[in-house]
């Protein structure tokens, strides 16, 4: 999750660099707290936090995942800002998804009947391990320590793996509710955009 090397943008300090992580995390926690209270607290409240943080995580993930590809097709102020601050949007995604993890763990603790398949546990755990590694190496010092090639391999592998986990989690649920298209369609659009940008850059 690295920022684009561009000239600094004329934006408020809160919208550039590490403050993005602070404010986005505050926003995720505030929204999650509101939904927890609205659901009446307890186990139902934590289920509401899981649903809320899933939405914020996917939004932040897609912004990170598609940042460089969007810049290929749309050369405007927003894509310039997004690519320049991709590192911080990516760390914001990590923070949101760890809120998601905390809510899941609390549900497991409060709801003895809660069950998860071994496959979900294995793939989910690996996803969080990769996400933690990516967040921990989202700095210039980490790039220098790992080396550009290994750093890129870690982050590219992590992003595609997390995309796979998201799509594998939500696509099967379309059979039960078309509302899950709100997750699946943007995820498919994100991978299609990356493929199209790769094709254009090869020309």
JOQUI-V710750 format. One line per field, one symbol per residue. phi: phi as a letter, one per 20 degrees, with the letter a starting at -180 (. if undefined). psi: psi as a letter, one per 20 degrees, with the letter a starting at -180 (. if undefined). burial: b if it has 9 or more other ideal C-beta (glycine too) atoms within 8 Angstrom, else e. A space follows every 50 residues. Layout:
# JOQUI-V710750
phi = ???
psi = ???
burial = ???
This chain:
# JOQUI-V710750
phi = .dffecffeecggfdcmfggfgffffffffffffffffenmmfffffffg fffffffffffffffdgfffffececffffffffdggfffffgffffffg fgfffffgfecgefccffffffffffffffffffffdebfffffffngff ffffffffffffgffffffdgffffebfgfffefffffffffffffffff fff
psi = nqqqnrqqqmqqhijpbhhggghhgggghggggghgghijabghghhhhg gghgghghghghhghjghghhhhomahghggghhjhghhghhgggghhgg gggghhgghinhipqqqhgggghgghghgggghgghkmqhhhghghqggh ghgghgggghghgggghhhhghihhhpihihhggghghhghhggghhggh hh.
burial = bebbeeeebeeeeebbeebbbebbbebbbebbeebbbebeeeebbbbbbb bbbbebbbebbbbbbbbbbbbebeeeeebbbbbbbbbbbbbbbbbbbbbb bebbebbeeeeeeeeeeeeebebbebbbebbbbbbebbeeebbeebeeee beebbebbbebbbebbbbebbebbeeeeebeebbebbbebbebbebbbeb eee
